[in-house]
Amino acid sequence: MTATEITAQQRRIVVGVDGSPASLCALEWAVGQASLTGAVVEAVTSWQYPAGFGGYPLDTGTDWPANAHAIQDTAVKEALGDDATALVRLVAEGHPVRVLLDAAVGADLLVVGSRGHGGFTGMLLGSVSEHVVAHAPCAVVVVRTPVPDGASSHLSGEHS
């Protein structure tokens, strides 16, 4: 299914997917919510050319759009296995916040992980999730990645 196949009457859940553990949890949560509400899930992955010296992009020989598609494909397969057939997929150039906010226009819900690949360990919210919460045109759910068994966190009040 493509974004153009979604009708104006269909409920939409947009979910940010960057391949991080938090985004996999967000994708799983969004699909579960969609099954309860009859919404269509739109998995969104963004990419940008890396900044270069003097304002010129670095020529790394990397196919950035293809890399973003591969990250999304791997993440969808890992999170959903064979249940990924009803997803709408979008890979777009741009900063993740802008791409997600644009995709969320007209959506019922925007779902993001608490921290993506750019997050600092221990932060409650990553910069992308913090910005979309503040600026989204719809409701936002931030899905937190479960802490592995036996791991302690200074944020939870546990001390060594």
Secondary structure, 3 states (H helix, E strand, C coil): CCHHHCCCCCCEEEEECCCCHHHHHHHHHHHHHHHHHCCEEEEEEEECCCCCHHHCCCCCCCCHHHHHHHHHHHHHHHHHHHHCCCCEEEEEECCHHHHHHHHCCCCCEEEEECCCCCCCCCCCCCHHHHHHHHHCCCEEEEECCCCCCCCCCHHHCCCC
